[in-house]
Amino acid sequence: MQLHEAAEITEVLGQTQANKPLAEDWKLLAVTTATGNDDNKNLYVHYVLGKPAPESKGHYVDGDWVEDK
């Protein structure tokens, strides 16, 4: 899946946070790093995940899929 094909996108910090959505049919779109807010300015790995739209017609409202009428 590519970024433009995602119906919903989320960014999580670290592999532990990424594994749960990946097990729930989210797809890995990108891996990037960002500087943390800590005093050492450490780099942290961020995972960008996307969820495809269900086959039926509808849209997301606050993270929940709502069928079109």
N, C-alpha and C positions, 0 to 999 in steps of 0.2 A: 504494500500500500504506500502511496505517496502522500505528502502533506495535504495536497488539494483534495484528496479523496476522503479525508477524515471528516466525519460528522461531528466529532468531539475530540478535543486535544487537551492533554494535561502534561505537566512537567513535574517530575519527582526527583528527589535527591537520593542517590545511592542505590545500589543493586537490590538491597532488601526491599526498599519501597517500590522498586520497579517490578519485582517478581510477581507480586499479587495481581496487579492489573494484567500482566502478560498472561497469567493463568486464566484470566476471565475474558479472553478474546481481544484484548487490546493489542495493537501492533507497535513495534519499535520503529519510530520515524527518524530519530536522531540521537546522538550522544554528544554532549558538549561539556565544557568545564566553566566554572564561574568562581570568582573569588568570594570567600565567605566573609561574614561580618566580624569574625574573630580578630584579635589583636595581631595574629601572625599572618593574616591575609592568605591563608591556605587556599589551594584550589580544590574544588569539590566537583565530582562527576554528577551531571544532571542528565536524566533520560527524558526524551520527549516521546510521548506515547499517543497514539491515535486510535479511535474506535470507529469502525465503519458504520454507516447507517444500516439499520435492519432492512431486509428486502421489501417490507411493506412501506407504504407512504406515511410519512409523519415527520416530526421534528422534535428536537430536544428542548425541554423547558427545565431550567435549573438542574441539568444532569439527568433528567428522566425522559424516556421516550414517550411521546404522546401521538397516538394515531390520528391522522387527518380524517375528517368526517366527510 
